[in-house]
Amino acid sequence: MDLARQEAVTWRNRALLLFDRVAMPVAVCDVYGAVLLANPAMAAECGTTPGRLRGRDVLDLFSPREATQVERIAQALRLRHRSRYQVSVRWQAPGGVERYGELTADPVSDTVEDTPALLVMLRVDAERAPSPAAPPAAGAPVTPMEARILALLAAGATTARAARETGLTTDGVTYHLRRLSSRWGASNRTELVARAYALGVLATGVWPPGALGDEA
């Protein structure tokens, strides 16, 4: 038994050494997308160190170019599907350069019954230099689905009603709210709605509440 444990530790150390030396940006995340482990290449894309990426939401670091992709993956993971998932993303690299690429996520676990972790790999496709004449719009990190949920909350909707109105599950709505709360440092839903108005995500002076641009 002791020999088996020693062999397991040896192989784990070898795997971690290989993980750190891989040139491709790689991270291990939990099923909700929180980073558990990242290699130096992944940290370099974010302008930080591997240790500082722990606990960060991978979708806060790399913005999906199609929000529907993420929702489909989240639903598949809740159903314990074990396919390979790909998400087109964009992010700002150190120096302000905007890059485009693809995140590939493979569910991994010791047994099929275990809740899987995600082995996430980043492929860089292209980059674009920042344009000082075109600052990002207020609330740019918010997806259309998140904006819709915020508008429903502003109108007094419960989680169950927001789920019905958007076609998500209640878990799906809670997932989006958790991400927004983490991103904005909001402690409750009232503060989330206030931040949405302050950042220009929700249009002011209209009822029922709606995302900016929906009133046209």
C-alpha positions, 0 to 999 in steps of 0.5 A: 500500500505504501509503495502504491502511494509512493508511486502515485505521488511520483507520477503526480509530481511528474505530471505537475512538472510537465504541466508547468513546462507545456508551452500552451496555456493550460488550466484546471477548473472546477465544474463552475469555471473557477481556476484550481491550477494554471500553468505559467503560459496561461498566467502570462496571457493574463499578465499575472502569476499562476498562484494569483489565478486560483479562484478566478472565473475563467470566463471573467478572464476570457470573454465568450464571443457567443454567450449561447455557447457557454449556456449549452456547455453549462447545461451539458455539464449539469447533466454529466455529459463528457464531451469536449467543449469549445468556446470562441473567446477574446481577451486583453493581453498584457500591453492592451493588445486584444487577442482572439482564440478558442478555449477547449474544455475536457471534463476529467475525473477518476470515475464517471460518478465523480463531479468532473473538473475541467482541463482547459486549453487556450489556442491563440488565433489572432490579436488586434492592437488597442484603439484609443479612439474607440473605448469599450462601451459601458458594461461591455463584459455583460452578455445579452443573457446577463443583461436580460436577467438584470432587467427582470430583477430590476422589475422585481422578478424572482429567480423562478420567474427569471428562469421562465422568461429566459428559458434557463433553469433556476440554476442557470439564472443563479450561475449568471448572478453569481458571476456578476456578483463576483465581477462587480463585488456586489453583496446582494441583488439590489446592489447588482441592479444598482451597479447595472444602472450605474454602468449603463447596462440598464436603460434609465427612465424606462419601464419596464426595465430593459437593457440599454439599446432594447428600447429602440 
